[in-house]
Amino acid sequence: MEIAGQAALISGGGSGLGRATAQALAKAGARVAVLDINEAAAVAAAKEIGGFAAACDVTNAADTEAAVAAARERHGPARLGRRLRRHRHGRPHRRA
């Protein structure tokens, strides 16, 4: 898959694996939207990679819809996406 020029949407992109994913996609030439519940972290990550930041709590439908719409307006429809989930205490979410 050709990544250069594609729009990417990364939730949890302000830190950890999400931030590393955003960095890798940007390095490969994707236009990256960084979504994170921590707005300051999203802004810092987006600034670092030349991307777009949006504060977003993915457990809130209105937040998610607004962030995705803003990213679509900025970069076009996302062709690449990564959702990273965590418990409130920072431990990875595991599906049963």
C-alpha positions, 0 to 999 in steps of 0.5 A, spaced: 500 500 500 502 506 498 502 511 504 505 517 501 499 522 500 494 518 504 490 521 510 491 517 516 487 518 523 490 516 529 487 516 536 491 515 542 496 519 538 499 524 543 503 518 547 506 512 546 504 507 541 500 512 538 505 517 537 510 512 534 505 510 529 503 517 527 511 519 527 512 513 522 506 514 518 508 522 517 515 520 515 512 515 510 509 521 507 502 520 510 498 526 512 496 525 519 491 527 524 493 526 531 487 525 536 487 524 543 483 525 550 489 530 552 489 536 548 496 538 549 499 531 548 495 531 541 498 538 539 505 537 541 505 530 537 502 534 531 506 539 531 512 535 531 510 531 525 507 537 521 500 534 522 493 536 525 491 535 532 484 534 535 482 533 542 477 527 542 475 522 547 473 516 543 468 514 548 464 520 546 460 519 540 460 527 539 467 528 540 469 523 535 464 525 530 467 532 531 474 530 530 473 526 524 469 531 521 475 536 522 480 531 520 476 530 514 476 537 512 483 538 513 486 532 510 480 529 506 477 522 508 482 517 512 485 511 508 489 509 514 487 509 521 489 506 528 485 506 534 489 505 541 485 503 547 487 504 554 484 503 561 483 510 565 489 508 569 494 507 563 494 499 562 492 497 556 485 494 554 485 487 553 479 484 549 476 477 552 
